[in-house]
Structure formats: structure tokens, C-alpha cells
Amino acid sequence: MGYFEKFPIWKEISEKEYSKWETKWKTDVGESCIECLLFGMTHKKEPIYERQGLFAMIDPDNPILGYKYYKKVGEELCYLCGSEEYKYLTKGK
């Protein structure tokens, strides 16, 4: 039996807009991860690595070239289920 889950929808923003939000966040809430979990993050910063892939990302010798910045603009409700349930649900189509 599957279940419903919400996934965030992210929009890319500028570094300036992210920095403005980050300064306000640190001033108002603080930097603790507990606050991040309780209040939810509305912005995120992702590194751009020289080499791509999971093993390349955890390699300490793989330099970070820059960052991409995102703002949460909404949520999408999705139904997650196994392949057999999916076959059954889409059989009539």
C-alpha cells in the first residue's frame, strides 16, 4: 500500500537574494539545525563540484567551483507506491 508525500518545488535565485535571506535568518532564528527542522528551510544553497557523481562529491580533493541558490516556491503532493500497485492502478489506461 502506497502513501502520499509532499515534495518541495525549488526556483533558482541570485546569490544576492539568498544572502539577504540568510542574514535575516541568522539574525531572527539562529544557525541551529533544530530551528531548521522545526521551522523548515525555505531557501537552500547547493555546491557545484568540478567532477560530478556521488563518489566525486564526497572526495575531499574535488574542488567546489561555486554555488547555486534556490527558494522554495511551493509543494507537490505525490503518491508513492511499489511497481505492482502502480501496474494495477494504471491498468485501465
TORKEKE-665568 format. One record per residue: residue number from 1; x, y, z of N, C-alpha, C in turn; residue in one letter. Coordinates in nm, 2 decimals, decimal comma. Atoms other than C-alpha are relative to their C-alpha. Layout:
BEGIN
n | n.px | n.py | n.pz | ca.px | ca.py | ca.pz | c.px | c.py | c.pz | res
NUM | X | Y | Z | X | Y | Z | X | Y | Z | A;
...
//
This chain:
BEGIN
n | n.px | n.py | n.pz | ca.px | ca.py | ca.pz | c.px | c.py | c.pz | res
1 | 0,09 | -0,12 | 0,00 | 0,00 | 0,00 | 0,00 | 0,09 | 0,12 | 0,00 | M;
2 | -0,08 | -0,13 | 0,01 | 0,14 | 0,34 | -0,10 | -0,04 | 0,10 | 0,10 | G;
3 | 0,03 | -0,11 | -0,09 | 0,13 | 0,67 | 0,08 | 0,03 | 0,13 | -0,08 | Y;
4 | -0,02 | -0,13 | 0,06 | 0,12 | 1,04 | 0,00 | 0,11 | 0,07 | 0,07 | F;
5 | -0,11 | -0,08 | -0,06 | 0,42 | 1,27 | 0,05 | 0,01 | 0,13 | -0,08 | E;
6 | -0,02 | -0,13 | 0,07 | 0,49 | 1,63 | -0,02 | 0,14 | 0,03 | -0,03 | K;
7 | -0,14 | -0,03 | 0,04 | 0,80 | 1,73 | -0,21 | 0,00 | 0,15 | -0,04 | F;
8 | -0,01 | -0,14 | 0,02 | 0,92 | 2,09 | -0,23 | 0,03 | 0,03 | -0,15 | P;
9 | -0,02 | -0,05 | 0,13 | 0,93 | 2,29 | -0,56 | 0,10 | 0,11 | 0,02 | I;
10 | -0,10 | -0,10 | -0,02 | 1,25 | 2,50 | -0,59 | 0,02 | 0,08 | -0,13 | W;
11 | -0,03 | -0,10 | 0,11 | 1,32 | 2,81 | -0,81 | 0,14 | 0,05 | 0,03 | K;
12 | -0,13 | -0,05 | -0,02 | 1,67 | 2,92 | -0,87 | 0,00 | 0,15 | 0,02 | E;
13 | -0,01 | -0,15 | -0,03 | 1,76 | 3,27 | -0,73 | 0,14 | 0,05 | -0,01 | I;
14 | -0,13 | -0,06 | 0,01 | 2,05 | 3,50 | -0,73 | 0,07 | -0,01 | 0,14 | S;
15 | -0,08 | 0,00 | -0,12 | 2,33 | 3,50 | -0,47 | -0,03 | 0,11 | 0,09 | E;
16 | 0,04 | -0,12 | -0,07 | 2,23 | 3,85 | -0,36 | -0,13 | -0,03 | 0,08 | K;
17 | 0,13 | 0,02 | -0,07 | 1,87 | 3,74 | -0,28 | 0,02 | -0,11 | 0,11 | E;
18 | -0,03 | 0,10 | -0,10 | 2,00 | 3,43 | -0,09 | 0,07 | 0,06 | 0,12 | Y;
19 | -0,08 | -0,07 | -0,11 | 2,25 | 3,64 | 0,11 | -0,09 | 0,08 | 0,09 | S;
20 | 0,10 | -0,09 | -0,07 | 1,97 | 3,88 | 0,21 | -0,08 | -0,09 | 0,09 | K;
21 | 0,08 | 0,09 | -0,08 | 1,76 | 3,59 | 0,33 | 0,08 | -0,06 | 0,11 | W;
22 | -0,09 | 0,07 | -0,10 | 2,05 | 3,42 | 0,51 | 0,03 | 0,09 | 0,12 | E;
23 | -0,03 | -0,10 | -0,10 | 2,14 | 3,74 | 0,70 | -0,12 | 0,01 | 0,09 | T;
24 | 0,12 | -0,02 | -0,08 | 1,78 | 3,78 | 0,82 | -0,03 | -0,13 | 0,08 | K;
25 | 0,02 | 0,12 | -0,07 | 1,75 | 3,41 | 0,91 | 0,09 | -0,01 | 0,12 | W;
26 | -0,10 | 0,01 | -0,11 | 2,07 | 3,42 | 1,12 | -0,03 | 0,10 | 0,11 | K;
27 | 0,04 | -0,11 | -0,09 | 1,95 | 3,74 | 1,29 | -0,12 | -0,04 | 0,08 | T;
28 | 0,13 | 0,03 | -0,07 | 1,59 | 3,62 | 1,37 | 0,00 | -0,13 | 0,07 | D;
29 | 0,02 | 0,13 | -0,05 | 1,62 | 3,25 | 1,43 | 0,13 | -0,06 | 0,06 | V;
30 | -0,13 | 0,06 | -0,04 | 1,99 | 3,15 | 1,46 | 0,04 | -0,11 | -0,10 | G;
31 | -0,06 | 0,09 | 0,09 | 2,20 | 2,89 | 1,30 | -0,02 | -0,15 | 0,04 | E;
32 | 0,01 | 0,13 | -0,05 | 2,10 | 2,58 | 1,49 | -0,08 | -0,09 | -0,10 | S;
33 | 0,08 | 0,10 | 0,09 | 1,98 | 2,27 | 1,29 | -0,13 | -0,03 | 0,06 | C;
34 | 0,13 | 0,02 | -0,06 | 1,70 | 2,23 | 1,54 | -0,10 | 0,10 | -0,05 | I;
35 | 0,09 | -0,10 | 0,06 | 1,55 | 2,55 | 1,42 | -0,04 | -0,03 | -0,14 | E;
36 | 0,02 | 0,03 | 0,14 | 1,59 | 2,44 | 1,06 | -0,11 | -0,11 | -0,01 | C;
37 | 0,10 | 0,11 | 0,01 | 1,39 | 2,12 | 1,13 | -0,14 | 0,05 | 0,05 | L;
38 | 0,13 | -0,05 | -0,06 | 1,12 | 2,30 | 1,34 | -0,07 | 0,09 | -0,10 | L;
39 | 0,06 | -0,10 | 0,08 | 1,07 | 2,59 | 1,11 | 0,00 | -0,03 | -0,15 | F;
40 | -0,01 | 0,03 | 0,14 | 1,16 | 2,44 | 0,77 | 0,08 | 0,10 | -0,07 | G;
41 | -0,08 | -0,09 | 0,08 | 1,40 | 2,58 | 0,53 | -0,07 | 0,04 | -0,13 | M;
42 | 0,07 | -0,05 | 0,12 | 1,26 | 2,80 | 0,25 | 0,10 | 0,03 | -0,11 | T;
43 | -0,11 | -0,02 | 0,10 | 1,60 | 2,85 | 0,08 | 0,11 | -0,10 | 0,02 | H;
44 | -0,11 | 0,09 | -0,01 | 1,89 | 2,63 | 0,00 | 0,12 | 0,04 | -0,09 | K;
45 | -0,12 | -0,03 | 0,07 | 2,25 | 2,65 | -0,12 | 0,06 | -0,13 | -0,04 | K;
46 | -0,05 | 0,12 | 0,05 | 2,39 | 2,37 | -0,34 | 0,14 | 0,02 | -0,06 | E;
47 | -0,13 | -0,02 | 0,07 | 2,76 | 2,34 | -0,43 | 0,01 | -0,06 | -0,14 | P;
48 | -0,03 | 0,04 | 0,14 | 2,88 | 2,30 | -0,79 | 0,14 | -0,06 | 0,01 | I;
49 | -0,14 | 0,06 | -0,01 | 3,17 | 2,05 | -0,79 | 0,06 | -0,01 | -0,14 | Y;
50 | -0,08 | 0,01 | 0,13 | 3,44 | 2,02 | -1,06 | -0,04 | -0,14 | -0,07 | E;
51 | 0,04 | 0,13 | 0,05 | 3,36 | 1,65 | -1,10 | -0,13 | -0,04 | 0,05 | R;
52 | 0,13 | 0,04 | -0,04 | 3,01 | 1,51 | -1,09 | -0,01 | -0,14 | 0,05 | Q;
53 | 0,02 | 0,14 | -0,04 | 2,88 | 1,19 | -0,93 | 0,01 | -0,01 | 0,16 | G;
54 | 0,00 | 0,01 | -0,15 | 2,83 | 1,07 | -0,57 | 0,14 | -0,02 | 0,06 | L;
55 | -0,13 | 0,02 | -0,06 | 3,18 | 0,95 | -0,51 | 0,09 | 0,12 | -0,02 | F;
56 | -0,08 | -0,13 | 0,02 | 3,33 | 1,27 | -0,66 | -0,05 | 0,10 | 0,10 | A;
57 | 0,05 | -0,10 | -0,09 | 3,11 | 1,47 | -0,43 | 0,05 | -0,02 | 0,14 | M;
58 | -0,06 | 0,03 | -0,14 | 3,25 | 1,30 | -0,11 | 0,15 | 0,00 | 0,00 | I;
59 | -0,14 | 0,00 | 0,01 | 3,60 | 1,32 | -0,24 | 0,05 | 0,14 | 0,05 | D;
60 | -0,04 | -0,13 | -0,05 | 3,78 | 1,60 | -0,03 | 0,09 | 0,07 | -0,10 | P;
61 | -0,08 | -0,07 | 0,10 | 4,01 | 1,67 | -0,33 | -0,08 | 0,05 | -0,12 | D;
62 | 0,08 | -0,05 | 0,11 | 3,72 | 1,76 | -0,56 | -0,04 | 0,14 | 0,04 | N;
63 | 0,02 | -0,14 | -0,04 | 3,71 | 2,14 | -0,55 | -0,15 | 0,05 | -0,04 | P;
64 | 0,13 | -0,06 | 0,03 | 3,38 | 2,34 | -0,53 | 0,03 | 0,12 | -0,09 | I;
65 | -0,01 | -0,11 | 0,10 | 3,35 | 2,58 | -0,83 | -0,08 | 0,12 | 0,04 | L;
66 | 0,10 | -0,11 | -0,03 | 3,06 | 2,78 | -0,70 | -0,12 | -0,06 | 0,07 | G;
67 | 0,12 | 0,05 | -0,07 | 2,71 | 2,75 | -0,56 | -0,12 | 0,04 | -0,09 | Y;
68 | 0,13 | -0,03 | 0,06 | 2,35 | 2,75 | -0,69 | -0,09 | 0,03 | 0,12 | K;
69 | 0,08 | -0,04 | -0,11 | 2,09 | 2,92 | -0,47 | -0,15 | -0,02 | -0,05 | Y;
70 | 0,14 | 0,04 | 0,04 | 1,72 | 2,81 | -0,46 | -0,09 | 0,06 | 0,11 | Y;
71 | 0,10 | -0,04 | -0,09 | 1,40 | 2,94 | -0,30 | -0,12 | -0,10 | -0,02 | K;
72 | 0,11 | 0,09 | 0,00 | 1,11 | 2,71 | -0,21 | -0,13 | 0,08 | -0,04 | K;
73 | 0,12 | -0,07 | 0,06 | 0,80 | 2,82 | -0,42 | -0,13 | -0,07 | 0,02 | V;
74 | 0,12 | 0,08 | -0,02 | 0,56 | 2,55 | -0,33 | 0,03 | -0,14 | 0,03 | G;
75 | -0,02 | 0,15 | -0,03 | 0,50 | 2,18 | -0,26 | -0,09 | -0,08 | -0,10 | E;
76 | 0,07 | 0,08 | 0,09 | 0,38 | 1,90 | -0,48 | -0,04 | -0,13 | 0,08 | E;
77 | 0,05 | 0,12 | -0,07 | 0,17 | 1,61 | -0,34 | 0,01 | -0,12 | -0,09 | L;
78 | -0,02 | 0,12 | 0,09 | 0,28 | 1,27 | -0,48 | -0,04 | -0,12 | 0,08 | C;
79 | 0,03 | 0,13 | -0,06 | 0,16 | 0,92 | -0,42 | 0,11 | -0,10 | -0,04 | Y;
80 | -0,11 | 0,09 | 0,02 | 0,44 | 0,68 | -0,37 | -0,05 | -0,15 | 0,02 | L;
81 | 0,04 | 0,14 | -0,01 | 0,39 | 0,31 | -0,43 | 0,09 | -0,09 | -0,07 | C;
82 | -0,08 | 0,10 | 0,07 | 0,55 | -0,01 | -0,55 | -0,04 | -0,03 | -0,14 | G;
83 | 0,02 | 0,03 | 0,15 | 0,57 | -0,14 | -0,91 | -0,13 | -0,08 | -0,02 | S;
84 | 0,12 | 0,08 | 0,02 | 0,29 | -0,39 | -0,86 | -0,13 | 0,08 | 0,02 | E;
85 | 0,11 | -0,08 | -0,02 | 0,05 | -0,14 | -0,72 | -0,02 | 0,11 | -0,11 | E;
86 | 0,00 | -0,10 | 0,12 | 0,14 | 0,11 | -1,00 | -0,06 | -0,07 | -0,12 | Y;
87 | 0,05 | 0,08 | 0,11 | 0,07 | -0,16 | -1,26 | -0,16 | -0,01 | 0,01 | K;
88 | 0,14 | 0,01 | -0,03 | -0,27 | -0,22 | -1,10 | -0,08 | 0,13 | -0,02 | Y;
89 | 0,07 | -0,13 | 0,01 | -0,36 | 0,15 | -1,08 | 0,00 | 0,05 | -0,14 | L;
90 | -0,01 | -0,05 | 0,14 | -0,26 | 0,22 | -1,44 | -0,05 | -0,10 | -0,10 | T;
91 | 0,04 | 0,11 | 0,09 | -0,40 | -0,10 | -1,59 | -0,11 | 0,05 | -0,10 | K;
92 | 0,11 | -0,04 | 0,08 | -0,72 | 0,07 | -1,72 | 0,03 | 0,11 | -0,10 | G;
93 | -0,04 | -0,11 | 0,09 | -0,53 | 0,34 | -1,91 | 0,05 | -0,05 | -0,13 | K;
//
